[in-house]
Amino acid sequence: MAEHIVWLDRLDASTATTVAGPKAGRLAELAAIGLRVPRGFAVTADCYRRFCAESELDAFVSEQLATLSDVRDCARVADVIGTEFARRPMADAIESAITDAYAELNFRCLEVNQPVAVRSSAIGEDGGHTSFAGMFDSYLGVSGTERVLGAVRRCWASLFSARALSYRLGRGVSAADMPMAVAVLELVSARASGVAFSIHPVTGRRDRIVLESTWGYGETVVRGAVTPDHIEVGRTDRRMLAYEIADKNVVAAFDYARGEVVDTVMPARFRRAASVDEDHIAAVVDAVCAIEEYFGYPVDVEWVIERSRCPGEPVTIVQARPVTRTAEPAIVWDLAEYAYRYAFGGSS
């Protein structure tokens, strides 16, 4: 019988991405080589398939997609499909598996209603000829069993978001070829977070590592509330080539009373303070180089500096994926696309 839940620390690296999708699968691979990643589990692609089959969503979705002939219809069809994903019954076996896994994660984290990131992890979303970065939903700071179950449903439904439908329609990609796994990951308590590239995302230069960093969770960057600090470090000598400190007037943090990530005004004395120091930067660069060496291609890596981290300790890696390239030396780079995932909350 197909598994509904797999734990990142028990996944076989050779099959991780086919079972749990690229986001969860790659984290499992990185954990296996000794890098620090959040604790968590994945709701498997097979679980998604079972939910769609038993709730008769497969037939319903096919009927709706058959009416889709123009990109202008995508929003309408997406709304209809999303409503059905929210209301169709979930089999007891699936609901129990997710509920029990979340309860175990609470125990592992020694928390009650542990805040988590619930992240879409569709099979094939980082394919060689297509990239669905930023098109599927993810949710930051989800707390409590019912909210986790609801977030999993919304991640499943985001396979048919208006943006994803439009993208597939233009490229002839079938949703049947990319079932949606979902990662449920411990929400790391972030002092600072960001994204780093093992190749310059604009010029394509391979002689430097590029970091973007902000205080707390970086969803403020995506919404345009703040501009992140920009750092460039020499690949071989680790020399600081650039450190541009931005005016970071807002910080996103988890509000335990409200059970969600909220914006708060940054005190004036910290607005133009560096969000990461040399020790943080060195740890990020070490991780990025190790990840690139393991996968064998240029990567963009999302990372978090935990509030409890001590100098010399590793950073926590929350995402790693290939840098999307279209030509030499140009690179397709959109900060919102690369940043708006786990550490930055929102679409994955």
ABEGO torsion letter per residue (X at the ends): XBBABBBAAABBAAAAAAAAEAAAAAAAAAAAAGBBBBBEBBBBAAAAAAAAAAAGAAAAAAAAAAABABAAAAAAAAAAAAAAAAABBBBAAAAAAAAAAAAAAAAAAGBBGBBBBBBBBBBGAABAABBABGABBBBBGBBEAAAAAAAAAAAAAAAABAAAAAAAAAAGBBAAABBBBBBBBBBBBBABBEBBBABBAAAGBAABBBBBBBBEBAAAAAAGABBBBBBBBBAAAGBBABBBBBBBABBBBBBAAAGBBBBBBBBAAAAABBABBAAAAAAAAAAAAAAAAAAGBBBBBBBBBBAABBBGBBBBBABBBBBBBABOABBBBBAAAAABBAAAEEBX
